[in-house]
Amino acid sequence: MDTKLLELLVCPVTKGPLDFDRETQELLSRSARLAYPVRKGIPILLENEARTLSDEEIEKLAPLRPPL
């Protein structure tokens, strides 16, 4: 994921920042607790396409960025 693109993208639900998980190819929104898929390099920022993040996944994100 291009870092400049990542800086421009926000969660469509909360308008908060997104983190990119290279392993799962997902954009993660801590504030909405959602993971948006990235398919063939294209972010799918639709709430009905996102999956809910577990408490464990949210805790793993904590070191990446201070809480909102």
C-alpha positions as CSV (number, residue, x, y, z in Angstrom):
1,M,0.0,0.0,0.0
2,D,1.4,3.4,-1.0
3,T,2.1,5.4,2.1
4,K,0.9,8.7,0.5
5,L,-2.4,7.0,-0.3
6,L,-2.7,5.6,3.2
7,E,-2.3,9.2,4.6
8,L,-5.2,10.3,2.5
9,L,-7.6,7.5,3.3
10,V,-9.9,7.6,6.3
11,C,-12.5,5.3,7.8
12,P,-15.8,5.9,6.0
13,V,-17.7,5.3,9.3
14,T,-15.7,7.5,11.7
15,K,-13.5,9.6,9.4
16,G,-10.6,8.4,11.6
17,P,-7.1,7.2,10.5
18,L,-6.5,3.7,9.0
19,D,-3.6,1.4,9.6
20,F,-2.5,-1.1,6.9
21,D,-1.9,-4.7,7.8
22,R,0.4,-6.2,5.1
23,E,-0.2,-9.8,6.3
24,T,-4.0,-9.7,5.9
25,Q,-4.1,-7.1,3.2
26,E,-6.6,-5.0,5.2
27,L,-7.0,-1.4,6.3
28,L,-7.8,-1.3,10.0
29,S,-9.9,1.3,11.8
30,R,-9.5,1.2,15.5
31,S,-12.2,3.8,16.1
32,A,-14.8,1.8,14.2
33,R,-13.3,-1.6,15.1
34,L,-13.5,-2.6,11.4
35,A,-11.1,-4.2,8.9
36,Y,-11.6,-3.2,5.3
37,P,-10.2,-5.5,2.6
38,V,-7.7,-4.5,0.0
39,R,-8.2,-6.6,-3.2
40,K,-5.7,-6.5,-6.0
41,G,-4.3,-3.3,-4.4
42,I,-7.7,-1.5,-4.3
43,P,-9.1,-0.6,-0.9
44,I,-12.7,-1.6,-0.5
45,L,-14.0,1.0,1.9
46,L,-17.5,-0.2,2.3
47,E,-18.9,-0.9,5.7
48,N,-20.8,-4.0,4.5
49,E,-17.5,-5.4,3.1
50,A,-15.6,-4.9,6.4
51,R,-15.2,-7.4,9.1
52,T,-15.3,-6.6,12.8
53,L,-12.0,-6.5,14.7
54,S,-11.7,-8.6,17.8
55,D,-10.5,-7.2,21.2
56,E,-7.2,-9.1,20.7
57,E,-6.7,-7.4,17.3
58,I,-7.4,-4.0,18.7
59,E,-4.9,-4.5,21.5
60,K,-2.2,-5.4,18.9
61,L,-2.8,-2.1,17.2
62,A,-2.3,-0.1,20.3
63,P,1.5,0.3,19.9
64,L,1.1,1.6,16.3
65,R,-0.7,4.8,17.2
66,P,-1.9,6.6,20.3
67,P,-5.6,6.1,21.2
68,L,-8.0,8.4,19.5
